[in-house]
Amino acid sequence: MMNNLGVIFDLDGVIVDTAKYHYLAWKTLADELDITFTETHNERLKGVSRESSLDILLELGLVTLSQAQRKLVLEQKNKDYLSFIAKMGPEEILPGVTPLLDLLDRLAIPYVLGSASKNAALILKQVNLFDRFKGIVDGNSVTKAKPDPEVFLLGAQLLHRSPDQCIVFEDAIAGIEAAHRAQMIAVGVGHKDTLKAADYNVNHLTEITEGFFTALISEKRTDNNESKLYKAR
């Protein structure tokens, strides 16, 4: 029964913490456009595509750009971001990630990446995780950004699993909504108050054990959705 499951990981904030680099790059752009942009504002950009993130930023500053200007600032933002991630290494992998991937390999549960990032493959290569994933669905693969479920539905196809057999690990509100719209189980990684819509919550992936997956299988067998074994404490 274990190998009927499939796992889809978000990237930023789940596998690695690239959110800080996105923030620095967006902050640089905001300063150039004379827009006040804080880390609190940056929370709205998590799990959102680059183009939609720019829309949010411009909305914050009540700034309007032409299509040509938008193209230029997006290219500059990505250039700044790439300069940061070019310095990344395996030490930037978040706690619990490698042991969880090892566990999934041992349980023969396949896993893929489902991220809004257009640099997902590059980042995984930088931290030496690229070859571990069965596939990658990223910002280059989708036409609709989260909370649209497209990224996760494509991930399920790569896994050869039906959506209800897939477990999504996400750190963003938009990602949790996308997982639910895809009819998948959503595990929120991070602050419970922010990700309260998730089916399960953990502070870090270190909290995920083999028992988590066996409990899910048990629930599916009995159709008992009342279990709170791994609900946030």
N, C-alpha and C positions, 0 to 999 in steps of 0.2 A: 504493500500500500504506500510505503514511503515514496517510491519513485513515481507515484501519480501526482505528486506535488511539483510545483515549479516556483522559483523565486525571482523577483525583479527588484533590483536595487536602483534607487536614485543615486546620483553621484555626489553632488555638493551637499556637505553636511552629513552624509551617511558613510561614504567610502573615504572621502578626503574633505578637509575644510577649505574649499576654495572660495567660500562666501566672503572671506576676508579680502581676497584678492579682487573679487567682483566689486566689493564695496570701495576699495581704494581706486579702482579704475573709474567707477561711476562718480565717485567723489571728485576726482580730478576733472571730469567732464562738467559736473555740476558747478564747480568753482569757476570754470572758464565761461559758463553761461550765466554766472551770478545767481545760481539757484541754491538755496539752503537745503542741504542734504545730510541727514544724520543716519546713524546706525539703525535707529528706529524706523526711519523711512525705508532703509534697505531691506527690512523684513518683508515689505510688500513685493520686492523683486525676486524673492526666493522661489525657485521652481517656475519662473516666468521666462518666456523667450526674450531674446535680446531686443527685438523690435517692440514688444509690449512693455519691456522695462523702460525703454526710451520714452514711450508714451506716458508712463507713470511719472517719470522724471520731469518731463516737459509740463505735465499737468500741475505738478507741485510748484513749479516756477511761473506758471501761466505764460509759458514761452511757446511760440509757434515757429517751426522751421519748414523750409521748402523740402521737397523730396531730395533734391541735390544736397542740401545741407545735412539732412538726416543721414544720408549715405556716408558723407564725410565724417560726421561725428561718431557714427557706429563703427566705422573702420578704425578711427583713432582710439575709441574705447577698447576695441578688441586688441589693437596693437599694444596698448598699455597693459591689458590683462595678460596677454601672451608673454610679455616681458617678465611678469611675476611668476607665471607657472613654469617658465623655462628653467627656473631655479629649483623646482620641486624635486623631491626624491622620496624613496620608500619611507623615510622617517615621518612623512606627512600623512601616512595611512592612519585613520582614526582607530582608537582602542576597540578591540574585539572583532575587527574586520577579518584579519587573516585567520584567527581561530574559527570564525563562523564559516568562512569559505572552506577551510579544512574539514569542518563538520559536514557541510553540505556534500562535499566530495565523498566523504566516507559513507554517507547515507544515500548516495547516488541520486541526489536531488539537483537537477540542473538549475543554473542561474544565468541571468542576462542583466545588462544594464539598461535602464530606461530613464534617460536624462534629457532636459531641455538644452543642455550645453552643446554647442557646435564643436567644442574642443575636447569632447569626452575621450575619444580614442587617444589623443595626444597625452592627456592627463594620465590615463591608465598606463600608457607606455612609460611616462616619466616616473611612476611609482612602481613599475615592474609588475603590474597586475593584468595587463592587456590579454595575455595568453590564457588566463584563468577563466575568462568569461566565455560562455557558449556563443554569445553574440552581443551586439550593441545596437540599441535604438537611440538616436540622439537628435539634436536639432537639425541635422542634415537629412534625417530620414522622415520627418513628419511635416505635415502642412498646417497642423493645428496644435497650439500650445496647451499645456495644462492650464486649467482644469479639464480640458477636453481629454477623453480617455484614449485618444489615438495611440500615444506612445506606449501605453501599457497593453493595449490590444495587439499591437505589432509585436511586443515582447512575448506575449502568449503564443503567437504564431511561431516565433523563433524557438520557443520551448516545446512546441508541439503539445500544448496543454490547453484545455478549455479555461476561460476566465475564472470560473469558480474553483479551479485547482491552483490558482496563482496567489502568492503572498507578496505584497509590495512593502518594501521598507522605504519610508519617506520622512523627510524632516520639514516639509512645507505644507501649508494649508491647501494650496492649489493641488499639490500632489496627492494628498489624502482624498480630496474631492474627486480627482481624476480616477483614482483606484476604485472608489465606490461606484462611480459612473460606469466603470468597466466591469462591475460586479465581482471585484476581487477583495480579498482580505487586506486591510490596511494596517500596518504597524507604524505608529508614530515614533520617531527617534528624536528625542529632545524634550522640550518643556511640555508637560501634560496639559497645562492651561492653554497653551497655544494650539496644541494638536488634539484637543478634546474630542474631535469628531472621529478619531482613529478607533479601530476595533480593539487594538491593544496598544499599550504605551510602554516604552522603555527609555531610560535616560541615555543608555549607551548599548551598543551591540554586545558588550560583554555579558549582558543579562540574558541573552538568547542561548538556550541549551537544547540538547536533544529532546528534553521533555516538552519543550514548546511545540515541536513538530508532532510528537506522539499525541499530545493533548488535542491538537487541531484535528488529527486523524480520528481520534476518539469522538470528538464533537460531530464530525461529518458522518460517522457511522451511526450515531444515535440521533442526529438532527437536533442536538441539544445546544442551542446557542446561548444558554444562560451561564456557561462556564466563565469564570473571571480569573482563571488560573494565572494569566500573565497580564491582567488588567493593571494599569498603573497604580502604584501604591503611593 
